[in-house]
Amino acid sequence: MTLRAALLLTLAIPAALSSPVALAGECPSDNTDCDGDGVENVLDNCIFLANTDQTDADVDGLGNRCDPDFNDDGVVNFADLGFLKDRFFTADPVADLSGDGSVDFDDLAILREFFFLPAGPPGRLSFVNPQGGAWNDSRNWLPRSLPAERVVAAIEDVAGVTIDVGPGVVANGFVPVATDNNTLRLVGGTLRAAVDASFFGNTVGNSAVVASDSNLDNVAATIDFEVLDGSVATVTQDLTVFGDAIIRGTSLPTGLLFDGQQVFQVELIRFASEGNPDAGDSQVRSINGGLLIEPAAGRLTITGDRGTIGTPTEQATIDGDIVATGGDSVLSVVGSSTTFQGVGVALGGATLRYTNLEPTGAAFRIDSGGEILVEGDFIMVAPGALEFFASGPTPDEFGRISLSGSLDLADGALQLALIGYEPAAGDSLELIRYGTLTSPAGKLFLQDIGPDLDWVLDYGPDALSLDVVAQ
């Protein structure tokens, strides 16, 4: 048998070892030395294969132990096999992958582990982009490899580039961004991070964009995260956005879908229909377990033209304050039950709509012209409060609540604050409309309007009004 035939026969035998990239899943998130060779992950030139000496004979940033891509074309193939064959039974330092001083069948076995795969990976990669922004092209990275789950994948020195994660591609690892105006665009791919990974740095103009249906797995983004019109990003393990979460549904159903019991940490959700009256449904919704929203700074702001958070058949929980802002906007929080502990605010003419609201110790502030809609019951639990602001006696000048079910304020307080408004006898402010009244407010805090006027609280069959009467 010739040497070439022996090499090809050995190559045809399935490798006994797992692909080095597959070993990423076997490395716990708190392990700073995945291969146990004494070299910290971020400094290791072969992060998943032990090589204590860190030998890198061709000085390309990849250790010999994980670098059978001898011609640096981004993939291990027959050209590399030919290179190894020509140096078989020599002491060539580049082809000696095992580090035993001889090029032999041990080195062929290493090459076989990588056949039709890129070399590496090292603990850190830098995106250099000679091939035009494709995440899954190893030629776009230095050293020439592809990111894996524990690999730091840094986007450096390529300001203004759009990095595409295409269909079927899994973008693993960290992505600290060191330059401005970069965009990571998901086009049917999957963005996956290790535990506590952050995908972006605090530079100017960077964003993550979902351009078609994609998956998100344990992602944290420190810049804006945008879902484009007609796209749905499925979150399979939590999502953290320290910038704005933008749902740009201008014509088609668009949004974030949380699959299972997931946590969404976010400070601002912007539903951007751009004023289009025919905009599609813009949603942040959940299936198979409900959604917990933890506002990143203790307050969730919802803004835009129209949009919905939650799913009618699932539980929605907001752990913090919630603020709706934007003139003539209708922003909804729906669920089989919607619970939160914090402050609910409708600002600037916005309508904040809830389903089956059960706030625990929460306060609701409804600004002049703002409205809170509840499709179901409204039950106030102490020490909760309803605080209405009024700048005049017409409906667009004071805050309002409308609910289809029963109103129970027994454990809460009702307050009214006047802003540049001088009441006159005969004024009537219909503050709350309801289906049925279970219990009136336990406490009232009404602003004094002088010796000649007084407030009269009128609990009617379907509405609560504050009337101004002469003394």
C-alpha positions in Angstrom: 0.0 0.0 0.0 1.4 3.4 -0.9 1.7 6.2 1.7 -1.1 8.2 -0.1 -3.4 5.2 0.0 -2.7 4.7 3.7 -3.3 8.3 4.5 -6.6 8.3 2.6 -7.7 5.1 4.3 -6.9 6.5 7.7 -8.8 9.7 6.8 -11.9 7.6 5.8 -12.1 6.0 9.3 -14.5 8.0 11.5 -12.7 10.0 14.1 -13.0 8.7 17.6 -12.9 12.2 19.1 -15.6 14.8 19.1 -15.2 17.9 17.0 -13.3 20.5 19.0 -16.1 23.0 18.6 -18.6 20.4 20.0 -16.5 20.4 23.2 -17.7 24.0 23.9 -20.9 22.6 25.4 -18.9 20.5 27.9 -17.1 23.5 29.4 -19.0 25.1 32.3 -19.6 28.9 32.1 -17.5 29.5 35.2 -14.5 27.5 33.9 -11.7 30.0 32.9 -9.5 27.2 31.5 -11.7 24.9 29.4 -9.0 22.4 28.3 -7.2 22.4 31.6 -3.8 23.1 30.2 -3.0 26.0 32.6 -3.6 28.7 30.0 -6.6 31.0 30.6 -9.3 30.8 28.0 -8.9 34.3 26.5 -5.2 33.8 26.1 -5.3 30.2 24.9 -4.5 29.6 21.2 -6.4 26.3 21.3 -9.2 26.8 23.8 -10.7 23.3 23.8 -7.6 21.1 23.2 -4.8 21.1 25.8 -1.5 22.5 24.6 0.5 23.7 27.6 3.4 24.9 25.5 1.2 26.9 23.1 3.4 26.0 20.1 2.4 28.0 17.0 4.9 27.1 14.4 3.4 29.1 11.6 2.7 32.1 13.9 -0.9 32.6 12.7 -2.4 32.8 16.2 -3.6 29.2 16.3 -1.7 26.6 18.3 -0.4 23.6 16.3 -2.7 21.3 18.3 -5.8 22.8 16.6 -4.3 24.1 13.3 -4.2 21.6 10.5 -5.3 24.4 8.1 -1.8 24.6 6.7 -2.6 26.9 3.8 -4.8 29.3 5.9 -7.7 29.2 3.5 -10.2 28.9 6.3 -11.0 25.1 6.1 -9.2 21.9 6.5 -9.4 19.8 3.3 -7.4 17.7 0.8 -4.9 20.5 0.2 -3.9 20.3 3.8 -3.8 16.5 3.6 -1.4 16.9 0.7 0.8 19.3 2.7 0.9 16.7 5.5 1.7 13.8 3.1 4.6 15.7 1.7 6.1 16.0 5.1 5.3 12.6 6.5 8.0 11.0 8.6 9.9 14.3 8.8 10.4 16.7 11.7 8.6 19.6 10.0 7.5 22.0 12.9 4.4 23.2 11.1 3.0 19.7 10.3 4.0 18.3 13.7 0.5 18.9 15.2 1.0 16.6 18.2 4.3 18.1 19.2 6.2 14.8 19.5 8.9 15.9 17.1 7.8 13.8 14.2 5.1 14.0 11.5 3.2 10.7 11.6 -0.1 9.1 12.1 -0.8 11.0 15.3 -0.7 14.2 13.3 -3.0 12.6 10.7 -5.5 11.7 13.4 -5.5 15.4 14.5 -6.1 16.5 10.9 -9.0 14.0 10.6 -10.7 15.7 13.6 -10.9 18.9 11.6 -11.6 17.7 8.1 -14.0 20.0 6.3 -14.0 22.3 9.3 -12.1 25.5 10.2 -9.1 25.2 12.5 -9.1 26.4 16.1 -10.8 28.0 17.8 -8.5 30.1 20.0 -9.9 31.9 23.1 -10.3 35.2 21.2 -11.0 36.1 17.6 -11.1 39.5 15.9 -13.5 40.2 13.0 -11.5 41.7 10.1 -14.0 41.4 7.3 -12.2 40.8 4.0 -15.1 38.7 2.7 -17.8 41.3 3.2 -19.5 40.8 6.6 -20.4 37.1 6.8 -20.1 35.8 10.3 -19.7 32.2 9.3 -16.8 32.7 7.0 -13.6 31.9 8.8 -11.6 34.1 6.4 -13.3 37.1 8.1 -11.7 36.3 11.4 -8.1 36.5 12.8 -6.9 33.9 13.5 -8.8 32.1 10.7 -11.4 30.2 12.7 -15.0 30.5 13.8 -16.4 31.6 17.1 -17.6 29.0 19.5 -19.7 29.3 22.7 -16.8 30.2 25.0 -14.8 32.2 22.5 -14.5 36.0 22.7 -15.4 37.2 19.2 -14.4 40.9 19.0 -15.5 43.2 16.3 -12.5 45.6 16.1 -11.1 48.0 13.6 -14.0 47.6 11.2 -16.2 50.6 11.9 -19.3 50.9 9.8 -19.6 47.3 8.8 -22.8 45.1 8.8 -22.1 41.6 10.0 -24.5 39.1 8.7 -25.5 35.9 10.6 -27.2 34.0 7.8 -29.8 31.2 7.8 -28.9 28.1 9.8 -25.8 29.8 11.3 -25.2 29.9 15.0 -23.3 33.0 16.1 -21.6 31.8 19.4 -19.6 33.6 22.0 -19.1 37.2 23.1 -19.1 40.1 20.7 -17.5 43.1 22.3 -17.6 46.0 19.8 -14.7 48.3 19.9 -15.6 50.6 17.0 -18.6 52.7 15.9 -21.5 52.2 13.6 -21.5 48.4 13.4 -24.6 46.4 12.9 -25.0 42.7 13.7 -27.8 41.5 11.4 -29.6 38.2 12.0 -31.1 36.7 8.9 -32.6 33.4 10.1 -29.6 32.6 12.2 -29.2 32.0 15.9 -27.5 34.3 18.3 -26.2 32.4 21.3 -24.1 33.5 24.3 -22.5 31.9 27.2 -23.9 32.7 30.7 -23.5 36.3 31.6 -22.1 37.1 28.1 -22.5 40.6 26.8 -22.7 41.0 23.0 -21.9 44.6 22.6 -19.7 47.4 23.9 -20.6 50.9 24.8 -19.6 52.6 21.5 -21.5 54.9 19.2 -24.2 53.9 16.7 -24.0 50.1 17.1 -27.1 48.0 16.9 -28.4 44.5 16.6 -31.0 43.9 13.9 -33.2 40.9 13.4 -33.9 40.9 9.6 -35.9 37.7 9.4 -37.1 34.9 11.8 -34.2 34.0 14.1 -33.4 32.6 17.5 -31.9 34.2 20.5 -30.3 32.2 23.3 -29.1 33.9 26.5 -28.3 37.1 24.7 -27.3 40.4 26.4 -27.0 43.5 24.3 -25.7 46.8 25.6 -27.0 48.7 22.6 -30.3 49.0 20.7 -31.9 45.7 19.6 -34.2 46.0 16.6 -36.7 43.6 15.1 -37.5 44.6 11.5 -40.9 44.6 9.8 -42.2 41.1 9.3 -39.5 39.4 11.5 -40.0 37.4 14.7 -37.1 36.6 17.0 -37.7 33.6 19.2 -36.0 33.8 22.6 -35.2 30.4 24.0 -33.2 31.5 27.0 -33.8 35.0 28.4 -32.9 38.3 26.8 -31.3 41.4 28.2 -31.3 44.7 26.3 -29.6 47.7 28.0 -30.4 49.9 25.0 -33.8 50.2 23.4 -35.8 47.2 22.2 -37.4 48.4 19.0 -40.2 46.5 17.3 -40.5 48.0 13.8 -43.8 46.5 12.6 -44.7 48.9 9.8 -46.8 46.5 7.7 -46.5 42.9 8.9 -46.7 41.0 12.2 -43.4 41.7 14.0 -41.9 41.0 17.4 -40.2 39.0 20.1 -41.5 35.5 21.0 -40.4 34.1 24.4 -40.7 30.3 24.3 -40.9 28.8 27.9 -40.5 30.6 31.2 -38.3 33.4 30.2 -37.0 36.7 31.7 -36.8 39.8 29.6 -34.6 42.6 31.1 -35.2 45.8 29.3 -35.7 49.5 30.1 -37.5 50.8 27.0 -39.7 49.0 24.4 -40.5 51.1 21.4 -43.2 50.0 18.9 -42.3 51.8 15.8 -45.0 51.6 13.2 -43.9 55.0 11.8 -47.4 56.3 11.8 -48.7 53.7 9.3 -52.4 53.1 10.0 -52.1 49.7 8.3 -49.2 48.6 10.5 -49.1 44.9 11.4 -49.3 43.5 14.9 -46.2 44.5 16.9 -45.9 42.2 19.9 -43.7 41.0 22.7 -45.4 37.8 23.5 -44.8 34.4 25.2 -45.8 30.7 24.8 -45.3 27.7 27.0 -44.8 29.3 30.3 -45.4 33.1 30.6 -43.1 36.1 30.6 -41.4 38.0 33.4 -40.2 41.5 32.5 -37.6 42.9 34.8 -37.0 46.6 33.9 -33.2 47.1 33.7 -33.4 50.3 35.8 -36.6 49.5 37.8 -38.8 51.2 35.3 -40.2 49.9 31.9 -41.1 52.6 29.4 -43.4 51.6 26.5 -43.6 54.1 23.7 -44.7 54.3 20.1 -47.9 54.2 18.1 -49.3 50.8 19.0 -48.1 47.5 20.4 -48.8 44.7 22.7 -46.8 43.0 25.5 -48.0 39.6 26.6 -50.3 36.8 25.4 -54.0 36.5 26.4 -53.6 32.9 27.5 -50.3 33.4 29.3 -49.3 35.1 32.5 -47.4 38.4 32.2 -45.5 39.8 35.2 -43.7 43.2 35.3 -41.4 43.5 38.3 -41.1 47.3 38.5 -42.6 50.5 37.3 -44.3 50.8 33.9 -44.7 54.0 31.9 -46.6 54.5 28.7 -45.7 57.6 26.7 -46.6 59.0 23.2 -49.5 61.0 22.0 -52.5 59.1 20.6 -50.7 55.8 21.1 -52.4 52.6 22.4 -50.0 50.3 24.2 -51.2 47.1 25.8 -50.1 44.7 28.4 -52.2 41.5 28.2 -52.2 38.1 29.8 -54.4 35.5 31.6 -53.4 37.6 34.5 -51.2 40.7 34.5 -49.3 41.4 37.8 -46.7 43.9 38.7 -45.4 45.8 41.7 -44.5 49.3 40.9 -45.9 52.5 39.4 -48.2 52.4 36.3 -48.1 55.7 34.4 -49.9 56.9 31.3 -48.2 60.1 29.9 -48.6 62.5 27.1 -52.0 61.3 25.8 -50.9 57.6 25.7 -53.4 54.8 26.4 -52.0 52.0 28.5 -54.2 48.9 28.2 -54.1 45.9 30.6 -55.9 42.6 30.9 -57.0 41.3 34.3 -54.9 43.6 36.3 -54.0 42.7 39.9 -51.4 45.2 41.1 -49.8 44.5 44.4 -49.0 47.7 46.3 -48.8 49.5 43.0 -49.5 53.1 42.2 -51.1 54.4 39.0 -50.4 57.9 37.8 -52.6 59.0 34.9 -51.5 62.3 33.4 -53.7 64.8 31.8 -55.1 63.2 28.6 -53.7 59.8 29.5 -55.8 56.7 29.8 -55.5 53.2 31.3 -57.7 50.5 29.8 -58.3 47.2 31.7 -60.0 44.4 29.8 -61.2 42.5 32.9 -61.2 43.3 36.6 -59.2 46.0 38.5 -58.3 45.0 42.1 -56.2 47.5 44.1 -54.1 45.9 46.9 -52.8 48.1 49.7 -50.8 50.3 49.8 -51.8 51.0 46.2 -53.1 54.3 44.9 -54.8 55.8 41.8 -53.4 59.3 41.1 -55.2 61.4 38.5 -53.8 64.6 37.0 -56.2 67.2 35.5 -55.4 70.4 33.5 -59.1 71.0 32.7 -62.7 69.6 32.8 -62.8 68.0 29.3 -61.8 64.3 28.8 -58.6 65.2 26.9 -57.5 67.3 29.9 -57.6 64.7 32.7 -56.5 61.1 33.2 -59.0 58.3 33.0 -59.4 54.6 33.6 -61.8 52.3 31.8 -62.4 48.7 32.6 -64.8 46.1 31.4 -65.0 44.1 34.7 -65.4 45.0 38.3 -63.6 47.8 40.3 -62.3 47.0 43.7 -60.5 49.9 45.4 -61.2 48.9 49.1 -57.5 48.6 49.9 -56.3 51.6 47.9 -56.4 55.3 47.8 -57.7 57.8 45.2 -55.9 61.1 44.6 -56.4 64.0 42.3 -53.8 66.7 41.4 -54.7 69.9 39.5 -52.2 71.3 37.0 -53.2 74.9 36.0 -56.8 74.0 36.3 -59.3 76.1 38.3 -62.5 74.1 38.8 -65.9 75.8 38.4 -69.3 74.8 39.7 -70.9 72.3 37.3 -67.6 70.7 36.2 -67.6 66.9 36.2 -64.6 64.6 35.7 -65.5 61.0 34.8 -62.3 59.4 36.1 -63.2 55.7 36.0 -65.6 53.7 33.9 -66.3 50.1 35.0 -68.6 47.1 34.5 -69.5 46.7 38.1 -68.4 48.3 41.4 -67.3 45.9 44.1 -65.8 48.4 46.7 -65.1 52.1 46.6 -61.8 53.7 47.5 -60.7 53.3 51.1 -59.0 56.7 51.2 -59.5 59.9 49.3 -57.0 62.7 48.8 -58.6 65.6 47.0 -57.1 69.0 46.4 -58.8 71.9 48.2 -60.7 74.1 45.7 -61.6 77.0 48.0 -64.4 78.0 50.4 -67.1 78.3 47.8 -66.7 75.0 46.0 -66.5 71.4 47.0 -65.9 68.0 45.4 -68.6 65.4 45.3 -67.6 61.8 44.6 -70.3 60.1 42.6 -70.1 56.3 42.3 -72.7 55.7 39.5 -73.8 52.3 38.1 -71.0 52.3 35.5 -68.7 55.2 36.3 -67.0 57.1 39.1 -67.1 60.9 38.7 -65.8 63.9 40.6 -68.3 66.7 40.4 -67.7 70.3 41.4 -70.6 71.9 43.3 -71.2 75.3 45.0 -71.1 75.4 48.8 
